[in-house]
């Protein structure tokens, strides 16, 4: 099964959208049910060309009785039932609709509840990052899944940010590159020291992180997060992996209770230190149906990541490749087909194409031709 990703506003209000998406040769659409803020091009919509989405929103009607302490926001830039409208239109074109569900990445909820967000070793808050060490956050994510499955009745569920978010974030006017922090610094700045996380670590971890970040320029930076944390690394890693695992287990239980046969996909990363949209999954999880690996970087590294997910997969589980069809990738069908073949060789059984609403006609054409070449 191949899947095209879209936003509700790409479909709602555009009668031509379902057939345009179906013409790509995909069988399913990942339709955003809960999504973060963005500024999106809408190159096909009859009413606009750019849509400003100033805060994260829930694209089904927000029923007060369905929520607890944390409540998602409704959109003002598209109908509050945009997911339902788009779902019905896509199904009429013969497409399955999988609910693309962003979980802990929510600056609206985080800003309203600063006690529940990720905080680094210096005490700096990441308001876009809800920390799943807090039960209120896990409860919110569970309620999100339950409401999507109950009111949205999708054909599948795709979980994104199913674990702690980290330092890396495409924020408005991001101004962090000049600090010359490398990947290890990013991992260290992704470790959460909120009131729920800090007590779970061995003594002295916070000081180790601070020292590694603030190490004098004349000194060599840590070569790995394990080097920076020394003997405490394994214990810290276990805490981090457990956060993603506990949230995932809770959400899978809720999903299976409501829709036992519904396929559930996870945006996953085999790296135990992963923090972000692709949650750490270093030991696999047989409860999932599809493990989707990010393929937006170096193709060789992406293929290696897919291979590792394949090694972690249980019998019957599929591996999906989350393939970028936007810049900096060129709109080149032959090059894209070559990448897809490499990902398939690495174990990908399905392709998740990002993004059928943001891509220009030339880029959609490249996606269409690349899938056709594979067939």
N, C-alpha and C positions, 0 to 999 in steps of 0.2 A: 504493500500500500504506500502510495506517495501522497504527501500532504502539502498544501499551500497555506501559508499564514496570511491572515488578513485582519483588519480592524472592523468593528461593526459599521463604522461610518463609510467604509469602502463599499459596502453592499446596500445598506439602508439608504433609500433615496436615489439609487442608481440602478434602473431596471436592466441595464446591459451587463452588470457585474457578474451575476451567476454564470451566464454562458461564457463570458470572457475567461473566468477562472476555470470552468470545466474544460475549456478548449486547451488548457495546458497539458491535459492528459493525467491529471491527478484524480484520485478516488475520494479524497477527503479534504476538508478545510479546517485549519486550526483557527477558530474564531475567538477573538479576545473577549472573555467574559469579565475579567478583572485585569486592569492594566494601569501602568504608571503614567506620569505626565510625559508629554512629548510635543513636538512640533512636526506635523506630518504633511508631506506633499500628497495631494489627491489629484493625480494627473488625468483621471477619467471622469470624475464626478460632475454631473451637470450643473451643480449649484456653487462649486468653489474649487480652488486649486491649492490652497494651503489652509490647514486646520490647526489652530492653536489649542492644545489640550493642557490647561494650566495646572491641573492636579490629578492625582490618581482617582479612578472612578470604577464603579460597578455598573455593568451595562444591562442589568435586569432591574426591575422595580425593587427599591429598597423597602422591605416590609419591616417596620419597627419590631414586631414580635419575633422576628427571626434572629435578632442580634442581641448581644450582651453589652459589656462595657465598651467594646470597640465596634464602631459602625462605619461602613464604607460610605463614600460620597456618591451622589448621583451626578451624571453629566448634565451640562447645560448646552453643549455644542452638538448634541445628537439626541434623539428621543431616549427617554429613560429605559424603554424596552427595546433598544436597538439590537441587542443580542437576539431576542425572540424574532424580531422582524427579519433580520438577516438570516437567521437559522432557517426559517420557513422558505425564504426565497432560494437559498442554496439547496435545500432538499428538493425543491421543485425542479431544480436542474439536474437532479440525480446524484448529488454530492452528500456524503456523510459530513456531519458537523461535530468536531471535537472541541470542547470548551478549553481554550487556552487560558489558564488560570495563574496569574502572578500573585504570589503569596506574601512573603515578608518584605517585598520591595514596595513601600507605600509611604511617601513623604507626607501625605495628608493625615493619616492616622498617627504617624510618628511625631509630627509637629504638635498634634493635640495631646500626645501622651509621651513626653520626653523621658519619663521614667522607664519606658519599655524599649528604648532604642539601643543599638550597639554603641558602646563607648570604648575608645582605644585606651592604651596604657597611660596616656596623658590626661584622660578624662574628657577628651573631645567627643561630642555626640555626633552620630551620623543619623540625622533625622529621617533619611530615606530608608533606613535599615531597621526593621522590627527584629528584636532579638528573641528567638524561639526558646531561650532558657526561661522565659516568663510564661507562666501558664495562661495568662490573659492573651498572649500572642498565639499560643497553640490553639486555644479555644476559638479565637477569631478565625484562624485558618480553617479549623474544622467546620465552623459555621458557614464559612465561605463555600467550601466544597459541598456541604449539605444543601445549601440554598441553590447553588448552581445545578446540582443533580436533580433536586426536587422541582424547582420552578423552570429551569432551563431545559431539562430532559435532553441532554446532548447524546450523541452516538459514541462519544469517547471523552476522556478527561486527560488533559496535558498539564502537568504540574511544573511550574517554573519558580525559581527562588524558594525551593522547598528546603530551607536551612538558613543559616546566618548569612546575611550580606556582608561585604567587606569594604575595604578602602576604595577600591576601584569603582568609579561611578561616573557616568557621563552627565555631570551636573551642568547647570546653566553657567556658561562662561567659566569652565573649569580652569583653574590657575595653579595647578600643582606640579607641572612638569619641570619647572625650573629648580625645584629642590634636588633634582638628580637622585631621586630615590629609585632603586632598582627593584626587580621582582621580589627579592627577599625582603626588602623594606616594606613592599606592599603586603606581603604575607604577614609581617609582624604588625603592621598598622591595621590589619584585618582582625586580629585577635581581640575579642570583646572582654572588657573588664567592667561591665555593668554590675549592679548589685546582685544579680542572679548568677553571673558567670564567674566573677572574681573569686568567690570562696571555693570554687571547684578546682582551682589550679593549685599546684604545690607552692609553698612559700617561696618568695623571691622572684617569681616569674615576671611580675610587672617591672621590677628593677632591671631584669635582664633585657626586656624589650626596650625600655627607655635607653639603656646604655648602648644597645646595638643601633638604635635609630640615631642617637646623638654622638656616636663615635667620631672622634676628630677626623677631619678630611685627610690628614696625613696617614691615618691608619687604614688598613685594608678592611673593606666592608665584609660582613659575614658572608661566607660562600653559600650558606643554606640556612633555613630556619632551624634545622637540627643543630647546626654549629652555634647559632645564637642562643638557643635554649639549653644546650648541654644535656645533662642527665634528666632534665624535666621534660624534654621534648615528647617522649612517648606518652607521658601522662596528659600533657596538654593536647596532644593529637587525639587521644581517646575521648577527652571531654568534647572536643570540637565535632568529631565524627558522631558521637552519641546525640548531639543536638539535632543534627539532620536526621538521624535514624529514628529518634523518638517522634519527631514531627511527621515523618513519612509513615511510620507505623500507625499513628493516630489517624491520619488522613485516609490511608488505605482501608483501615477498619471501617471508617464512616462510609467510604465509597462502596465497599463490598456489602455493607448492611443495606444501603439504599438500592444499589444496582449491581448485583453479584456478578453479572457477566459483562459488565461494561469494561472495555479496554482502557487501561491506565498507563500513560506514558510519563516518564520523568526526564527532565533536562538534567543530565547527570555528568559527573566528572570523576574519574577514578582516582584523582589526586586527593589524598586525605586532608590537605591543607586548603582545598578549594573553598572559596567564599564568593557567592554571587548568584547569578541566574542559574548556573549549572551546579547543583549541590554535590557535595562530597559523597561518593559512593565507592569507597575502596574495597568493600567486601561483597558488593552486589546485594540484591534483594529479590528473592523468588516470587514475592507478591506482585511485582510489576509485570506488565506485558511488554513494554518497549523501553529500552534504555537509549536515550537520544544524546549523542555527543556533539559538542560544538565543532564546526568545521569552517571557522571564519579566519583562521590564521594560516600559517605555513602548511601547505597540503601534506607534506611528509609527517609533520607533528600531529596534524589532525588525524591522519590515517593510523598512526601509532596509538592515539587515544581510542579510536574506534576498535582497534585490535584488542586493546586492554579491556574495554567494555565487553567485547565478545568473550574474552576469557572469564569474565565475571558472570556472564549470563547463565541462567539456569536453562535446562531443557525446555524448549518451547518459547523462550523469550527471544525477542527480536532486538536488533541494534539499528537505530536510526541515525542518519547523518543530517545535521542541521546546517544546510548549505546556504551560503550568502550569495544572492544574486544582485547585490547592490555594490556601489563603489566601496573599496577600491578595485573590486573585481571588474574586469571588462565585460561588455555586452557581447560575448563571443561564444556561440553555441558549441563549436568544436572544442574549445578550451574547457568549457563547463562539462561537456560530455566526458572529456578525458579525466577530469577530477572525479566525476561521479563513478566512472569505472574503477578508479583507484580506491575510492571509498567502498565500493561494492567488494573489491578484492580484499579489503581490510575487514570485511564482515558486515557492512551495512546492508540490511535487507529492505530498507525503505528510506526515501529521501524527504526531508522536511525543508521546503523551499521558502526562504525569507527574501523578498516579501512580495506577494502578488498585488498588493494595493499601492506600495511605494515605487514599484519598478516601472520604468518607462516602457513604451511599446516595444522598443528594441530589446530591452532586457527581458520582457515577457516572451518575446519571440525566441530569444536565446534559451530560456528555460524550456519552452515548448519543443524546440528542435533538439535540445540535449536529451530530454526524456525520450523523444522519438528515436534518436540514434541508439539509445540503450535497448529499446524494444526490438 
